[in-house]
Amino acid sequence: CIRTVGLKTFNDGGADRACFVLLAGFGWAAGPFTYLASFAFAGHTKAQIFTVLFNIFLGMGLMIAHYVMSLIESTTEINAMLLPWYRMSPGFCLGHGLWQLSVQNLVKAYTGSEIEIDPLSPSVAGDDAWALLWAGPAYLFAAILVDFLQSYPAAASHIAAVTQRSIRSIQDTPLLDEDVDVAAERHLPNVGAEPSPL
């Protein structure tokens, strides 16, 4: 698809491979991210809509913030420190990686440089691609952990307090008041009982 469109920026010098890795990595990270975000919502459709908008707007917002902060001399050091936190957003990684690919091609055209830089090198789109590839399993592990913890009512009540999600489906049934000997009889094997006619 990238080759069919024919954009030179995303086709030359292996940039098409980098685009493919970024797009595949985004899908790899955004799916588990949506699953993890779904625990904060009552319905899965709201979670999907939220994560689509979250990835678009946060990814764009972080890209703009990163670019502006890189231009202001007093914020460049803070910007470099915040970059790993920005990369926790799959939308930022995709947008920043594609932006880096396009800037690399523009710099090469402007300077007339013949030096070939691998598009998946860390200075171009490599760090963003690696962040996406690591984020997928990390978000999936976190989502499975939250799902597992919700099977325990005590843990689920703590998770629900944080995420505002209802735990009605996993509430324990209250125990009836029993005598000690009634509870002991319940655990004895049923010896000599008549077989059930069913």
C-alpha positions as CSV (number, residue, x, y, z in Angstrom):
1,C,0.0,0.0,0.0
2,I,2.9,2.4,0.9
3,R,4.6,1.6,-2.4
4,T,1.3,2.0,-4.4
5,V,0.8,5.5,-3.2
6,G,4.3,6.4,-4.3
7,L,5.2,9.0,-1.7
8,K,9.0,9.3,-2.1
9,T,9.4,10.2,1.6
10,F,8.1,6.9,2.7
11,N,9.5,4.7,-0.1
12,D,13.2,5.6,-0.5
13,G,16.1,4.0,1.3
14,G,14.1,1.4,3.2
15,A,11.6,3.9,4.6
16,D,8.8,1.6,3.4
17,R,10.0,-1.1,5.8
18,A,10.1,1.4,8.6
19,C,6.6,2.6,7.8
20,F,5.4,-1.0,7.8
21,V,7.1,-1.7,11.2
22,L,5.6,1.4,12.7
23,L,2.1,0.7,11.5
24,A,2.3,-3.0,12.6
25,G,3.8,-1.9,15.9
26,F,1.0,0.6,16.4
27,G,-1.6,-2.2,15.9
28,W,0.4,-4.5,18.2
29,A,0.4,-1.9,21.0
30,A,-3.0,-0.2,20.5
31,G,-5.0,-3.5,20.8
32,P,-3.7,-4.4,24.3
33,F,-3.9,-0.7,25.3
34,T,-7.6,-0.7,24.4
35,Y,-8.1,-3.9,26.4
36,L,-6.4,-2.3,29.4
37,A,-8.4,0.9,29.1
38,S,-11.7,-1.0,28.9
39,F,-11.5,-1.8,32.6
40,A,-12.1,1.9,33.3
41,F,-15.4,1.9,31.4
42,A,-18.8,0.2,31.9
43,G,-18.9,-0.9,28.2
44,H,-16.3,-1.9,25.7
45,T,-17.6,0.4,23.0
46,K,-17.0,3.5,25.1
47,A,-13.5,2.2,25.8
48,Q,-12.8,1.7,22.1
49,I,-14.1,5.2,21.2
50,F,-12.0,6.7,24.1
51,T,-8.8,5.0,23.0
52,V,-9.2,6.0,19.4
53,L,-9.7,9.6,20.4
54,F,-7.0,9.3,23.1
55,N,-4.5,8.0,20.6
56,I,-5.3,10.6,18.0
57,F,-5.4,13.6,20.3
58,L,-2.8,12.6,22.8
59,G,-0.4,11.4,20.1
60,M,-0.8,14.7,18.2
61,G,-0.7,16.8,21.3
62,L,2.5,15.1,22.5
63,M,4.1,15.4,19.1
64,I,3.4,19.2,19.0
65,A,4.6,19.6,22.6
66,H,7.8,17.6,21.8
67,Y,8.5,19.7,18.7
68,V,7.9,23.0,20.4
69,M,9.9,22.1,23.5
70,S,12.8,20.9,21.3
71,L,12.9,24.4,19.7
72,I,13.0,26.3,23.0
73,E,16.5,26.2,24.5
74,S,15.3,26.3,28.2
75,T,13.0,23.2,27.7
76,T,15.2,20.9,25.6
77,E,16.6,19.1,28.6
78,I,13.2,18.5,30.1
79,N,11.9,17.4,26.7
80,A,14.7,14.8,26.5
81,M,13.7,13.5,30.0
82,L,10.0,13.3,29.1
83,L,10.6,11.5,25.8
84,P,10.4,8.0,27.4
85,W,7.1,9.0,29.0
86,Y,5.8,10.3,25.6
87,R,6.6,6.9,24.1
88,M,4.1,5.2,26.4
89,S,1.4,6.5,24.0
90,P,1.1,4.3,20.9
91,G,-0.2,7.4,19.0
92,F,2.9,9.4,19.8
93,C,5.2,6.6,18.7
94,L,3.5,6.2,15.4
95,G,3.3,9.9,14.7
96,H,6.8,10.7,15.9
97,G,8.3,7.8,13.9
98,L,6.5,8.9,10.7
99,W,7.5,12.5,11.3
100,Q,11.2,11.5,11.8
101,L,11.1,9.6,8.5
102,S,9.8,12.6,6.6
103,V,12.2,15.0,8.3
104,Q,15.2,12.7,7.5
105,N,14.3,12.8,3.8
106,L,13.8,16.6,3.9
107,V,17.2,17.2,5.6
108,K,18.9,14.9,3.0
109,A,17.3,16.9,0.2
110,Y,18.2,20.2,1.7
111,T,21.8,19.4,2.5
112,G,22.4,17.3,-0.6
113,S,24.0,14.7,1.6
114,E,24.6,11.3,0.1
115,I,25.0,9.6,3.4
116,E,22.4,6.8,3.8
117,I,21.0,6.4,7.3
118,D,18.9,3.4,8.1
119,P,15.3,4.5,8.7
120,L,15.1,2.0,11.6
121,S,18.2,3.4,13.3
122,P,17.6,4.8,16.8
123,S,18.1,8.4,15.6
124,V,15.3,8.1,13.1
125,A,12.3,5.8,13.8
126,G,14.0,2.9,15.5
127,D,13.4,4.0,19.1
128,D,9.7,4.6,18.3
129,A,9.4,1.2,16.6
130,W,11.0,-0.6,19.6
131,A,8.8,1.3,22.0
132,L,5.7,0.1,20.1
133,L,7.0,-3.5,20.0
134,W,7.7,-3.5,23.8
135,A,4.4,-1.7,24.7
136,G,2.2,-4.4,23.2
137,P,3.3,-7.2,25.6
138,A,3.5,-4.7,28.5
139,Y,0.0,-3.5,28.0
140,L,-1.2,-7.1,27.4
141,F,0.4,-8.3,30.6
142,A,-1.1,-5.4,32.6
143,A,-4.5,-6.1,31.2
144,I,-4.4,-9.8,32.0
145,L,-3.1,-8.9,35.5
146,V,-6.1,-6.6,36.1
147,D,-8.5,-9.2,34.6
148,F,-7.0,-11.8,36.9
149,L,-7.2,-9.6,40.0
150,Q,-10.8,-8.9,39.3
151,S,-11.6,-12.5,39.9
152,Y,-10.9,-11.9,43.6
153,P,-13.5,-9.7,45.3
154,A,-11.0,-7.9,47.6
155,A,-8.7,-7.0,44.7
156,A,-11.7,-6.2,42.5
157,S,-13.1,-3.7,45.0
158,H,-9.7,-1.9,45.0
159,I,-9.6,-1.9,41.2
160,A,-13.2,-0.7,41.0
161,A,-12.5,2.1,43.4
162,V,-9.8,3.3,41.1
163,T,-11.5,2.7,37.7
164,Q,-15.1,3.3,38.8
165,R,-16.1,0.0,37.3
166,S,-19.0,-2.0,38.7
167,I,-18.2,-5.3,40.3
168,R,-21.7,-6.6,40.6
169,S,-21.0,-9.7,38.6
170,I,-18.2,-11.0,40.9
171,Q,-19.7,-10.3,44.4
172,D,-19.6,-13.1,46.9
173,T,-22.9,-14.5,48.1
174,P,-23.3,-14.0,51.8
175,L,-22.7,-17.0,54.0
176,L,-25.6,-18.2,56.1
177,D,-25.2,-18.3,59.9
178,E,-24.4,-22.0,60.7
179,D,-23.7,-23.9,63.8
180,V,-20.3,-25.6,64.1
181,D,-21.9,-29.1,63.9
182,V,-24.0,-28.2,60.8
183,A,-20.9,-27.0,59.0
184,A,-19.1,-30.2,59.9
185,E,-22.0,-32.3,58.6
186,R,-21.9,-30.5,55.3
187,H,-18.3,-31.6,54.8
188,L,-19.0,-35.3,55.7
189,P,-19.3,-37.8,52.8
190,N,-22.9,-38.8,52.0
191,V,-22.6,-42.5,53.0
192,G,-25.7,-44.7,52.7
193,A,-27.9,-42.1,51.0
194,E,-30.5,-43.2,48.6
195,P,-29.4,-42.7,44.9
196,S,-31.2,-39.9,43.2
197,P,-34.0,-41.1,40.9
198,L,-32.8,-38.6,38.2
